[in-house]
Amino acid sequence: MSRLKPQEEYEKTMAFHFFRWLSGSKDPYVGEVEMKPQKEAEITESTILERMNESQMIRDKIYDVENNKKLILFHKIYVACAILFSIILAGLLLYTVSCLPRIGNAGNPANNEVPERYIEKGLEETGAVNIVTGMILDYRAFDTFGESNVLFIATITVLILLHEKKKKAVKLDDEDDRIYEPKNDVILQASAAILVPVIIIFGIYIILNGHLSPGGGFSGGAVIGAGLILYLNAFGFKKTERMFTEKTYKVVCCVALTFYCLAKSYSFFTGANHLESHIPLGKAGHILSSGLILPLNICVGLVVACTMYTFYVMFRKGDF
């Protein structure tokens, strides 16, 4: 019967060293080979210029671009083929356009019962004076919901791809923050202090008035997003993040999209089952009218504004 060896005695045996090497628990080079960090090669400007001159000399001697007949012939054929291809493509496009039906022709495929319903029954069924808004936020509301989700998903994807790890993220102080924009530009800040409130109020007006006149959530949200970007350029990230952070974006977009989904799901469910929705359309032309279109416009405007600002911030400094 074999005797169990103590650990210290076992570590001196060949079996211990062999099995340690076999399992890979010990690197045979660590502590046995002199290891020094490699210094970064320093290339002087004269060396770079010398290499560039040598490369140009080799290119001139081997290829002889100016006198090489094959290269000259190839270049001429390439240019001729490019011009010929462009002419053929332009001709095909013009021929295709000439075969399209005339605009306004009663026999066009686009002239069917769908646009006729939008024009004739749009105001009565949606309560929106703006027929386009009534169409995209009532008849085709789920299409608009999909577009809003595309914006949200695209922004979240950018956040995932560009977001720095929290432990590696460096907090910018007020001075370092200015590396992303002009430092304390008095003219820009004075102009922004006047224009930003006007821009944001105008964007809110476009959103709230979208069911009464040209406008709506997409255009109004773009105006508000432009106002936020102008404020950021003038006063920096530190001041802007007092009112708008990554958490603000996520909360606002999630709440807006959730409300949109629930509201239109209820509306479509009642409509498909011929049930009363109990959502008053109001009086056409009044600000509080058109049923769900006004709150849906607000939801779309919030998503678009937040998305514009978030994309700008992420591509500018790679983090929120």
C-alpha positions in Angstrom: 0.0 0.0 0.0 1.5 3.4 -1.1 2.2 6.1 1.3 0.6 9.6 0.8 3.4 12.1 0.3 3.2 15.5 1.8 2.5 18.4 -0.6 6.0 19.9 -0.2 7.7 16.6 -1.0 5.3 15.9 -3.9 6.0 19.3 -5.6 9.7 18.2 -5.9 8.9 15.1 -7.9 9.0 14.8 -11.7 5.3 13.7 -11.8 4.2 16.9 -10.3 6.1 19.0 -12.9 4.9 16.8 -15.7 1.2 17.0 -14.8 1.5 20.7 -14.2 3.0 21.2 -17.6 0.4 18.8 -19.2 -2.5 20.8 -17.6 -1.0 24.1 -18.7 -1.3 25.6 -15.2 2.3 26.9 -15.4 3.8 28.8 -18.3 7.4 27.5 -18.8 8.5 30.9 -20.1 7.3 33.0 -17.2 10.2 33.8 -14.9 12.7 31.8 -17.1 13.1 34.1 -20.0 14.2 37.8 -19.9 11.2 39.8 -21.0 11.3 43.5 -21.8 8.5 45.7 -23.2 9.2 46.5 -26.8 9.8 50.2 -27.5 7.7 51.9 -30.0 9.6 52.5 -33.2 10.3 56.2 -33.8 10.3 57.2 -37.5 11.6 60.6 -38.3 10.1 62.9 -40.9 13.2 62.6 -43.1 12.8 58.8 -43.1 9.1 59.1 -44.1 10.0 61.5 -47.0 12.8 59.2 -48.1 10.5 56.3 -48.3 7.9 58.3 -50.2 10.4 59.3 -52.7 11.7 55.7 -53.1 8.1 54.5 -53.6 7.4 57.2 -56.2 10.7 56.3 -58.0 9.8 52.6 -58.1 6.4 53.4 -59.4 7.7 55.7 -62.1 10.4 53.2 -63.2 8.3 50.0 -63.1 4.9 51.2 -64.3 5.9 54.3 -66.3 2.4 55.6 -66.2 2.9 58.5 -68.6 4.5 56.3 -71.4 2.9 52.9 -70.7 0.7 52.3 -73.8 -1.3 49.5 -72.2 -2.2 51.7 -69.2 -3.1 54.6 -71.4 -5.3 52.4 -73.6 -7.0 50.9 -70.5 -7.7 54.4 -69.1 -9.3 55.5 -72.4 -11.5 52.4 -72.6 -12.5 52.8 -68.9 -13.6 56.4 -69.5 -15.5 55.5 -72.7 -17.3 52.6 -70.9 -18.2 54.8 -68.0 -19.7 57.5 -70.3 -21.5 54.9 -72.4 -23.0 53.2 -69.2 -24.2 56.6 -67.9 -25.9 57.5 -71.2 -27.6 54.1 -71.3 -28.8 54.3 -67.7 -30.1 57.8 -68.2 -32.0 56.7 -71.4 -33.6 53.7 -69.6 -34.7 56.0 -66.7 -36.2 58.6 -69.1 -37.9 55.8 -71.1 -39.4 54.4 -67.8 -40.7 57.8 -66.8 -42.3 58.3 -70.2 -44.2 55.1 -69.7 -45.7 56.1 -66.4 -49.4 57.1 -66.3 -50.1 60.9 -66.4 -50.6 62.6 -63.1 -54.3 63.1 -62.3 -55.5 60.6 -64.8 -58.7 59.0 -63.5 -57.6 55.6 -64.7 -54.4 55.6 -62.7 -54.0 52.6 -60.2 -53.5 55.2 -57.4 -57.0 56.6 -58.0 -59.1 54.0 -56.1 -61.5 53.9 -53.2 -58.8 54.4 -50.6 -57.8 58.0 -51.3 -61.4 58.7 -52.1 -62.4 57.6 -48.6 -59.6 59.7 -47.1 -60.7 62.8 -48.9 -64.5 62.4 -48.6 -64.8 60.9 -45.1 -61.5 61.9 -43.5 -62.8 65.0 -41.6 -66.0 63.2 -40.5 -64.3 60.0 -39.3 -61.1 61.4 -37.8 -62.1 65.0 -36.8 -58.8 66.3 -38.2 -58.8 69.2 -40.6 -55.4 68.2 -41.8 -56.2 65.2 -44.0 -52.6 64.0 -44.0 -52.4 63.9 -40.2 -55.8 62.1 -40.1 -54.5 59.5 -42.5 -51.1 58.7 -40.9 -52.4 58.8 -37.3 -55.8 57.2 -37.7 -56.2 55.1 -40.9 -52.6 54.2 -41.0 -51.6 54.7 -37.4 -49.9 51.3 -37.0 -47.6 52.2 -39.9 -46.6 55.4 -38.1 -46.2 53.4 -34.9 -43.7 51.1 -36.8 -41.8 54.1 -38.0 -41.5 55.5 -34.5 -40.3 52.1 -33.3 -37.7 52.1 -36.0 -36.3 55.4 -34.7 -36.3 54.1 -31.1 -34.6 50.8 -32.1 -32.0 52.5 -34.2 -31.1 54.8 -31.4 -30.8 52.0 -28.9 -28.6 50.1 -31.3 -26.3 53.1 -31.6 -26.3 53.4 -27.8 -25.2 49.7 -27.5 -22.5 50.0 -30.2 -21.0 53.3 -29.1 -21.6 53.3 -25.3 -18.4 53.2 -23.3 -18.1 51.0 -20.2 -19.1 52.9 -17.1 -15.8 52.0 -15.3 -13.8 53.4 -18.2 -16.0 56.5 -18.9 -14.2 59.7 -17.9 -16.3 62.4 -16.3 -15.7 65.6 -18.1 -15.4 68.8 -16.1 -16.6 72.1 -17.3 -13.3 72.9 -19.1 -12.7 69.5 -20.7 -16.3 69.5 -21.8 -15.5 72.3 -24.2 -13.2 70.1 -26.3 -16.4 69.1 -28.3 -17.5 72.6 -29.1 -16.2 76.2 -29.3 -15.1 77.4 -25.8 -17.5 80.0 -24.4 -18.5 81.6 -27.6 -20.3 84.7 -26.4 -22.0 85.4 -29.8 -23.2 81.8 -30.0 -24.4 81.7 -26.4 -26.2 85.0 -26.7 -27.9 84.0 -29.9 -28.9 80.6 -28.5 -30.3 82.2 -25.3 -32.7 84.1 -27.6 -33.4 81.5 -30.3 -33.7 78.2 -28.4 -36.9 79.2 -26.4 -38.5 80.4 -29.7 -37.5 77.3 -31.6 -38.8 74.9 -28.9 -42.1 76.9 -28.5 -42.5 76.8 -32.3 -41.9 73.1 -32.4 -44.5 72.6 -29.7 -46.9 74.7 -31.7 -46.3 72.6 -34.8 -47.0 69.4 -32.8 -50.2 70.7 -31.1 -51.5 72.3 -34.3 -50.7 69.2 -36.5 -54.4 68.1 -36.8 -55.5 71.6 -37.8 -52.9 72.7 -40.3 -49.6 71.4 -42.0 -47.4 70.0 -39.3 -47.5 67.2 -36.8 -45.3 65.1 -34.6 -42.5 64.4 -37.1 -41.9 68.0 -38.2 -42.5 69.5 -34.7 -40.2 66.9 -33.1 -37.5 67.7 -35.6 -37.7 71.4 -34.8 -37.5 70.7 -31.0 -34.5 68.4 -31.6 -32.8 71.2 -33.5 -33.4 73.5 -30.6 -31.8 71.1 -28.2 -28.8 70.6 -30.4 -28.3 74.4 -30.7 -28.5 74.7 -26.9 -25.9 71.9 -26.5 -23.5 73.6 -29.0 -23.8 76.9 -27.1 -23.7 75.8 -23.5 -22.0 72.4 -23.5 -22.9 68.9 -22.3 -22.7 69.7 -18.6 -25.6 72.2 -18.6 -27.7 70.3 -21.1 -27.5 67.1 -19.1 -29.2 68.8 -16.2 -32.4 68.5 -18.2 -31.7 65.7 -20.7 -29.8 62.5 -20.0 -29.8 58.9 -21.2 -32.4 58.0 -18.6 -34.6 60.9 -19.8 -34.5 59.6 -23.3 -35.3 56.0 -22.4 -38.2 57.0 -20.1 -39.8 59.5 -22.5 -39.5 57.2 -25.5 -40.8 54.1 -23.7 -43.8 56.0 -22.2 -44.7 57.6 -25.5 -44.5 54.4 -27.5 -46.4 52.4 -24.9 -49.2 54.9 -24.8 -49.3 55.0 -28.6 -49.5 51.2 -28.8 -52.2 50.9 -26.1 -54.3 53.8 -27.4 -54.4 52.6 -31.0 -54.8 49.0 -30.1 -58.0 50.0 -28.2 -59.1 52.1 -31.1 -58.6 49.4 -33.7 -60.2 46.7 -31.4 -63.3 48.7 -31.0 -63.5 49.6 -34.7 -62.9 46.1 -35.9 -65.7 44.8 -33.6 -68.1 47.7 -34.4 -68.0 48.9 -30.8 -68.4 52.4 -29.5 -64.9 53.7 -28.5 -66.3 56.5 -26.4 -63.4 58.8 -27.6 -65.0 62.1 -28.7 -63.8 63.6 -31.9 -64.7 67.1 -30.7 -65.5 70.0 -33.0 -63.4 70.2 -36.1 -61.1 73.2 -36.1 -60.7 73.3 -32.3 -57.4 72.6 -30.7 -59.0 69.8 -28.5 -60.5 67.8 -31.3 -59.8 64.8 -33.6 -59.9 62.2 -30.8 -56.6 60.4 -30.3 -54.7 62.2 -33.0 -53.6 65.1 -30.8 -52.0 62.9 -28.0 -50.5 60.6 -30.7 -48.9 63.6 -32.3 -47.4 64.5 -29.0 -46.0 61.0 -28.6 -44.5 61.0 -32.1 -43.0 64.5 -31.5 -41.3 63.4 -28.3 -39.8 60.3 -29.9 -38.5 62.3 -32.9 -37.0 65.1 -30.8 -35.3 62.7 -28.4 -34.0 60.6 -31.2 -32.4 63.6 -33.1 -30.7 64.8 -30.0 -29.5 61.4 -28.9 -28.0 60.6 -32.3 -26.2 63.9 -32.3 -24.7 63.3 -28.8 -23.7 59.7 -29.5 -21.9 60.4 -32.7 -20.2 63.5 -31.2 -18.6 62.0 -28.2 -19.5 58.3 -28.2 -21.4 58.4 -24.9 -24.3 60.1 -23.2 
